[in-house]
């Protein structure tokens, strides 16, 4: 969920900044290998996180009612930890600390319906 604020340097161009809420499910598949050819332990975690996003872009008319756009977004879901027993029932407990970010580039086209 984002808002955007922009300006029109020409009647056919829109340049804008955008930001707001980011929401998504994050999967993690850590694997721990102990020794050469030794014990290997894998685990799987997933969590739903809310974070923030910010970026910018531009949009230009290429035909009547049609625009093309390109947009960049930086997404940050923050830090979280997952703990698991790494070597079975008698093994040590391991904690995986993760900070999840992403960089996204979007491109596309829009049709603008004429006013009635």
Backbone bond lengths (Angstrom), bond angles and torsions (degrees), N, CA, C in turn:
res aa  C-N    CA-C-N  psi(-1)  N-CA   C-N-CA  omega(-1)  CA-C   N-CA-C  phi
1 X - - - 1.434 - - 1.522 106.49 -
2 X 1.336 116.19 113.76 1.461 120.77 -174.75 1.515 110.32 -134.45
3 X 1.295 114.32 154.15 1.449 121.31 168.95 1.512 108.18 -110.98
4 X 1.321 116.70 164.19 1.460 119.33 175.05 1.516 109.83 -143.15
5 X 1.331 113.90 145.94 1.459 122.41 178.62 1.519 106.42 -129.48
6 X 1.337 116.06 132.88 1.449 117.77 -176.79 1.513 113.04 -148.89
7 X 1.312 113.86 -179.06 1.452 121.38 178.07 1.520 108.15 -140.46
8 X 1.335 115.60 159.93 1.457 121.73 -178.03 1.527 109.19 -114.23
9 X 1.332 118.07 98.93 1.460 120.29 178.73 1.531 112.54 -66.49
10 X 1.332 117.47 -26.08 1.473 123.56 171.63 1.519 106.34 -136.39
11 X 1.327 119.04 166.54 1.471 119.66 -179.59 1.538 114.57 -62.74
12 X 1.333 118.13 -17.50 1.472 119.91 -177.02 1.517 113.48 -107.68
13 X 1.316 119.13 -3.61 1.468 123.39 -177.95 1.528 111.36 -112.16
14 X 1.330 116.90 139.77 1.457 123.34 170.28 1.522 107.23 -125.88
15 X 1.324 117.31 125.67 1.461 123.87 174.38 1.526 105.98 -115.81
16 X 1.338 118.00 134.37 1.468 119.08 -172.39 1.522 112.13 -146.82
17 X 1.320 114.44 162.07 1.463 123.93 168.03 1.522 106.64 -114.80
18 X 1.320 116.03 152.29 1.454 120.56 -176.62 1.523 109.38 -142.54
19 X 1.316 116.52 155.06 1.453 120.74 177.97 1.509 111.12 -171.23
20 X 1.333 115.42 162.52 1.456 119.31 177.77 1.508 112.62 158.11
21 X 1.330 115.17 -150.98 1.456 124.36 -174.68 1.527 111.15 -83.47
22 X 1.331 116.32 135.31 1.465 122.72 171.07 1.522 107.38 -115.26
23 X 1.321 117.12 141.96 1.449 122.27 -175.49 1.520 107.86 -144.02
24 X 1.325 118.37 131.20 1.452 118.50 179.22 1.514 112.95 -170.15
25 X 1.322 114.98 165.61 1.458 122.24 176.75 1.522 108.01 -97.10
26 X 1.333 116.57 133.05 1.455 122.49 -176.13 1.521 108.65 -116.96
27 X 1.338 116.05 127.70 1.464 122.69 178.26 1.518 109.39 -106.04
28 X 1.336 117.13 142.76 1.460 123.00 177.11 1.520 108.36 -136.59
29 X 1.333 117.49 130.17 1.466 123.50 179.76 1.529 110.12 -123.46
30 X 1.352 118.84 74.10 1.472 119.10 -179.05 1.527 111.67 -75.78
31 X 1.343 115.98 144.90 1.459 122.97 175.73 1.515 108.56 -129.79
32 X 1.330 117.18 133.31 1.455 123.16 178.59 1.517 108.17 -117.39
33 X 1.341 117.25 123.79 1.463 122.18 176.43 1.521 107.58 -112.43
34 X 1.339 117.13 128.80 1.461 122.54 -178.82 1.520 108.33 -112.12
35 X 1.331 117.39 117.48 1.464 122.23 177.20 1.510 112.83 72.63
36 X 1.340 115.41 163.68 1.462 120.64 178.65 1.521 108.80 -73.03
37 X 1.323 116.56 115.89 1.460 121.08 -179.63 1.513 113.16 71.29
38 X 1.331 117.43 14.96 1.460 121.13 -177.03 1.512 112.55 -87.47
39 X 1.310 114.70 -146.79 1.454 122.61 -175.34 1.528 109.82 -76.25
40 X 1.311 115.41 137.52 1.455 121.46 175.82 1.522 107.83 -126.42
41 X 1.314 116.62 129.63 1.462 121.77 -177.81 1.520 108.59 -125.45
42 X 1.307 116.06 131.16 1.468 121.42 178.03 1.518 108.70 -121.77
43 X 1.301 115.48 152.08 1.455 121.26 177.10 1.515 108.25 -145.06
44 X 1.299 116.51 164.11 1.462 120.85 -179.39 1.518 108.42 -136.14
45 X 1.329 115.36 131.07 1.457 121.64 177.45 1.518 108.55 -126.65
46 X 1.306 116.72 149.25 1.454 120.53 167.63 1.519 108.18 -143.70
47 X 1.320 114.63 147.44 1.456 121.03 -178.80 1.513 108.75 -148.58
48 X 1.305 116.45 151.39 1.464 121.80 174.43 1.516 107.09 -100.99
49 X 1.316 116.35 127.50 1.458 121.24 -174.77 1.528 110.13 -127.76
50 X 1.330 114.67 148.03 1.459 122.25 169.41 1.523 107.02 -110.37
51 X 1.298 116.29 142.45 1.454 121.93 179.47 1.517 109.81 -150.32
52 X 1.322 115.72 -150.34 1.458 119.83 -178.69 1.524 109.66 -133.86
53 X 1.327 114.98 160.99 1.455 121.82 177.30 1.524 109.20 -142.17
54 X 1.330 115.79 148.74 1.466 122.11 176.71 1.519 108.33 -149.51
55 X 1.310 116.36 151.12 1.458 119.91 179.90 1.513 111.60 179.91
56 X 1.301 114.93 -157.77 1.458 120.82 -179.06 1.506 110.56 -164.02
57 X 1.329 114.95 171.72 1.453 118.53 -179.18 1.509 112.06 -172.87
58 X 1.309 114.41 -172.97 1.456 121.93 178.33 1.507 110.71 -145.98
59 X 1.329 115.12 152.39 1.457 122.01 -179.52 1.519 107.75 -140.80
60 X 1.334 117.60 138.37 1.462 121.71 -176.86 1.528 109.73 -139.18
61 X 1.350 116.11 140.97 1.457 121.31 174.07 1.525 109.14 -71.81
62 X 1.344 116.19 130.85 1.464 121.07 177.97 1.525 111.86 -115.88
63 X 1.312 117.37 -13.36 1.460 124.33 177.43 1.522 105.91 -160.92
64 X 1.339 118.34 165.10 1.466 118.30 177.17 1.532 111.10 -53.90
65 X 1.315 116.35 124.60 1.470 125.86 178.36 1.528 114.69 71.31
66 X 1.318 120.89 -0.71 1.458 123.23 -178.81 1.521 111.19 -113.70
67 X 1.352 115.51 132.59 1.463 120.83 175.15 1.519 109.52 -126.61
68 X 1.329 116.01 155.64 1.454 122.12 168.81 1.517 107.10 -117.01
69 X 1.335 116.45 152.15 1.461 119.39 -178.37 1.520 110.07 -141.55
70 X 1.319 114.90 158.38 1.455 123.19 169.28 1.521 106.53 -138.14
71 X 1.343 116.69 140.95 1.456 121.04 -173.30 1.522 109.35 -146.13
72 X 1.334 116.29 142.04 1.454 122.70 175.40 1.526 108.54 -115.67
73 X 1.346 117.11 137.97 1.463 122.48 177.34 1.524 109.92 -131.93
74 X 1.316 116.28 135.36 1.460 122.94 167.68 1.523 106.10 -102.67
75 X 1.336 117.69 129.61 1.463 122.33 -177.08 1.527 108.18 -121.09
76 X 1.348 116.51 134.29 1.466 121.97 179.53 1.526 108.84 -131.31
77 X 1.342 115.79 118.03 1.466 121.19 178.64 1.524 112.72 -99.83
78 X 1.331 118.22 4.69 1.446 121.37 176.61 1.518 113.18 79.83
79 X 1.335 115.39 -169.28 1.463 122.67 -177.43 1.519 110.74 -106.84
80 X 1.327 116.17 148.52 1.460 121.50 174.11 1.517 108.72 -155.23
81 X 1.325 116.50 164.88 1.463 122.81 -176.54 1.522 110.23 -125.51
82 X 1.334 115.29 145.97 1.462 122.91 172.03 1.521 107.67 -126.54
83 X 1.314 117.76 136.51 1.461 122.27 -179.34 1.518 109.23 -119.82
84 X 1.347 116.23 136.22 1.456 119.94 175.83 1.522 109.81 -147.67
85 X 1.324 115.54 156.15 1.454 122.78 178.19 1.526 106.51 -81.25
86 X 1.329 117.58 106.75 1.458 121.25 -165.77 1.522 115.25 -75.15
87 X 1.317 119.38 -29.16 1.466 120.29 -174.34 1.524 112.49 -123.71
88 X 1.284 117.04 37.88 1.449 120.25 178.92 1.519 111.82 89.39
89 X 1.299 116.46 -167.64 1.462 122.69 -172.88 1.530 112.95 -60.36
90 X 1.342 118.32 -37.30 1.460 121.20 -176.57 1.524 113.66 -98.36
91 X 1.324 118.53 1.63 1.461 121.68 -176.52 1.515 112.88 -83.96
92 X 1.322 116.09 172.19 1.460 120.39 179.66 1.525 111.18 -71.74
93 X 1.312 115.05 156.53 1.455 120.92 175.44 1.528 108.46 -88.43
94 X 1.320 116.45 135.02 1.466 122.08 179.93 1.522 108.63 -112.77
95 X 1.327 116.03 143.16 1.455 121.44 175.32 1.518 108.52 -119.17
96 X 1.307 116.17 127.78 1.455 123.23 178.33 1.522 107.97 -104.09
97 X 1.327 117.37 115.55 1.464 122.52 176.65 1.519 108.77 -100.47
98 X 1.322 116.92 130.42 1.451 122.29 -174.23 1.523 110.69 -134.75
99 X 1.320 116.00 138.22 1.472 122.18 169.87 1.525 106.15 -119.09
100 X 1.329 117.56 117.82 1.461 121.80 -172.62 1.524 110.29 -104.50
101 X 1.341 114.93 122.37 1.464 122.15 173.48 1.524 107.92 -132.49
102 X 1.330 116.04 164.09 1.459 120.34 177.66 1.516 109.40 -152.06
103 X 1.316 116.08 155.51 1.457 124.28 173.86 1.519 107.33 -120.16
104 X 1.335 116.70 127.58 1.457 121.62 -174.11 1.523 108.97 -127.17
105 X 1.326 116.64 134.56 1.461 122.16 172.62 1.521 107.01 -118.89
106 X 1.335 115.75 126.20 1.459 122.32 178.92 1.522 108.84 -114.44
107 X 1.318 116.72 146.23 1.456 122.41 173.24 1.514 107.38 -144.46
108 X 1.322 116.25 147.46 1.453 118.68 -179.55 1.508 111.92 -179.96
109 X 1.312 115.12 -166.37 1.462 121.01 178.82 1.516 109.22 -137.22
110 X 1.328 116.06 156.77 1.460 123.19 -179.63 1.518 109.52 -132.79
111 X 1.321 115.27 147.36 1.461 121.19 170.81 1.517 108.07 -107.13
112 X 1.314 117.46 128.34 1.452 123.36 179.69 1.533 108.25 -102.32
113 X 1.320 117.40 115.06 1.452 120.85 179.99 1.520 109.51 -69.41
114 X 1.337 117.48 135.23 1.465 119.14 -179.65 1.532 110.85 -67.88
115 X 1.340 117.10 148.97 1.483 119.04 178.86 1.528 109.92 -67.53
116 X 1.332 115.33 152.03 1.474 120.55 179.69 1.500 110.59 -87.74
